[in-house]
Amino acid sequence: MPPRPALIDVQALDLERDALLVRRAELPERETLRGLAARAVELDQGHAQCLEARATVNRQERDWANQVEDLAVKAQELEDKLYSGTVKATKELEALQEEVRGTRERQGEFESSQMETLEEIDRLDAEAVDNRKARQQVDTDVSTTQAALAQAEALIDEELGVLAGRCGLHRQDVPSTILTEYDRLRGKERLGGRAAAELEGGTCGACRVRLPVIEYNRIRNEADDVLAHCPRCSRVLIRIRPEGGSAEGAP
Ligand SMILES: [Zn+2]
């Protein structure tokens, strides 16, 4: 078996590392946390609105209570006058009775309105309690999810560390000229992290372009540290030499 060029392993390990970084960035816990953050904002806004409504209804309730009290005082005064014996004329008594009746009636109506606002206050208070319970649950879920995320990240980081160690060892066996160019091309977005490709019998292993025979023969016989690029995709070509031949462009 011919020796396996180290750049093949470097490339494979880097791609594995890239995939892990994508997995790390797209861990489902991140999406869950985004959802929880949105839910927290929604709940807090709902709570603020609830408190505002509660303050408004509270003022209304106070208004009704004051009016009910005023009417009660007025009705009492009228009744005192009615039963004081000071009013004797029948017509006057009837008019007074009518006024008492009207006042008590209005007092009753206002009391109903006050009761409605009290019920609304109870409803809003219950809503606020439910809201805060839900908000507390969100906080709990955030903590749980953050812990799960940290755990998942730690596992991936451990894998990344192992890969980096292995990659480092293989990099030592790649000529520096080739390694420098490989690293430069790794940064090119259009190559998707795949900066090197094996030259498989004159064909680029990445873009599948077939090299002209003269070009192929020239590249094939270059020394180890001489760079060879694919004419189409520009990736560093990894030359696999037959057994017994000289070492690879990227050993
Ligand atoms: Zn190519």
Boltz pocket constraint, residues with backbone or C-beta under 6 A from the ligand:
constraints:
  - pocket:
      binder: B
      contacts: [[A, 197], [A, 204], [A, 205], [A, 206], [A, 207], [A, 208], [A, 209], [A, 230], [A, 231], [A, 232], [A, 233], [A, 234], [A, 235]]
      max_distance: 6.0
